[in-house]
Every structure is written in C-alpha cells, then in structure tokens.
Amino acid sequence: MGILDEIVKDKRKRLVEHKARISEDDMKKLALNSDRKSVSFYDALAKEGLSIIGEFKKASPSMGKIEMTMELMDRIDEYNVSVDAISCLTEEDHFLGN
C-alpha cells in the first residue's frame, strides 16, 4: 500500500469521528454564514508563467515531524508577499494538523 492509500484509509476512519461531531447541514450553515473572503486556489495558480505555492504543515510522511522556526502569522505575512497561493495541511495523522 502506498502512502496516499494509507492517508485515505486513515482519513476514512477519522471522517466517522468528524461526522459524529457536526451534521452536514450544520456544517453547510456555518460555511454559508461565514464572513470569510473566498479566494480561488485555481485562479491564483492559473496565471501565465510560474506559480508558487507556500505550504504549512507540522509533519510529512517522508520527513516526520518538522521543527517550526517561525510563528504562523509571521509566515503568512511572508508568504502573502512572495507566493501565489497558500496550502495549509490539516490532516491529523500524517501531517499533525487540526
């Protein structure tokens, strides 16, 4: 089994926990009532030429735990001036996100 298969298998187990905490209808209501500005990841990368994705993660399947040397908000500020899109990995088991 490859690492992606393992991540999907583990996420399917976690999905049961997540669904037990909040209904799909309640999740939709929260999303629709959010005042967050929606930003298209696709549009950020669809420009002509090279596009750069800045990534946040606490761990990776290949590297293990990653030592954080910068505060999250400082990194976001830095990324906002130097990358086209930001990816924040929130998967719990393999990337230690939340």
C-alpha positions in Angstrom: 0.0 0.0 0.0 1.3 3.4 -1.0 1.4 6.4 1.3 -1.6 8.1 -0.4 -3.6 4.9 0.1 -2.7 4.9 3.8 -3.6 8.5 4.2 -7.0 7.9 2.6 -7.6 4.8 4.7 -6.8 6.7 7.9 -8.9 9.7 6.8 -11.9 7.5 6.2 -11.7 6.4 9.9 -11.4 10.0 11.1 -14.3 11.0 8.9 -16.6 9.0 11.1 -15.4 11.0 14.2 -15.9 14.3 12.4 -19.4 13.4 11.2 -20.4 12.4 14.7 -19.4 15.9 16.0 -21.4 18.0 13.5 -24.1 17.3 10.9 -23.6 18.0 7.3 -26.5 20.5 7.4 -24.9 22.4 10.3 -21.5 22.4 8.5 -23.2 23.9 5.4 -24.9 26.6 7.6 -21.6 27.5 9.1 -19.9 27.8 5.7 -22.8 29.8 4.2 -22.9 32.2 7.2 -19.1 32.7 7.3 -17.9 36.2 6.5 -14.5 34.9 5.3 -13.4 36.1 1.9 -13.4 33.2 -0.6 -10.2 33.1 -2.6 -9.8 30.7 -5.6 -6.8 28.5 -5.4 -7.2 27.7 -9.1 -7.3 31.4 -10.1 -4.2 32.1 -8.0 -2.3 29.4 -10.0 -3.9 29.9 -13.5 -1.8 33.0 -14.3 0.7 32.7 -17.1 4.2 31.6 -16.1 5.5 30.1 -12.9 3.2 29.9 -9.9 4.4 29.2 -6.4 2.5 27.5 -3.6 3.6 28.2 0.0 2.8 25.3 2.3 2.2 24.9 6.0 2.5 21.5 7.7 3.7 20.3 11.1 4.9 16.9 9.7 5.1 14.9 6.5 5.0 11.2 5.8 8.5 11.3 4.4 10.2 13.7 6.8 8.4 13.1 10.0 7.8 16.0 12.5 9.0 19.4 11.2 10.5 21.8 13.6 8.7 25.2 13.4 11.2 28.1 13.5 8.7 30.9 12.7 5.4 31.9 14.1 2.4 31.1 11.9 1.2 34.7 11.4 4.8 35.8 10.5 5.0 33.0 7.9 1.6 34.0 6.5 2.7 37.6 6.2 5.9 36.5 4.5 4.0 34.2 2.1 1.5 36.9 1.2 4.2 38.9 -0.5 6.1 36.0 -2.1 3.7 33.2 -3.2 0.6 32.9 -5.4 -1.3 30.5 -3.1 -1.0 29.0 0.4 -1.7 25.4 1.2 -2.3 24.5 4.9 -2.4 20.8 5.5 -4.8 20.0 8.3 -4.8 16.1 8.1 -4.3 14.8 11.7 -2.5 11.5 11.4 0.2 12.1 8.8 0.7 15.9 8.9 -0.2 16.6 12.5 -2.7 19.3 11.5 -6.0 20.3 13.1 
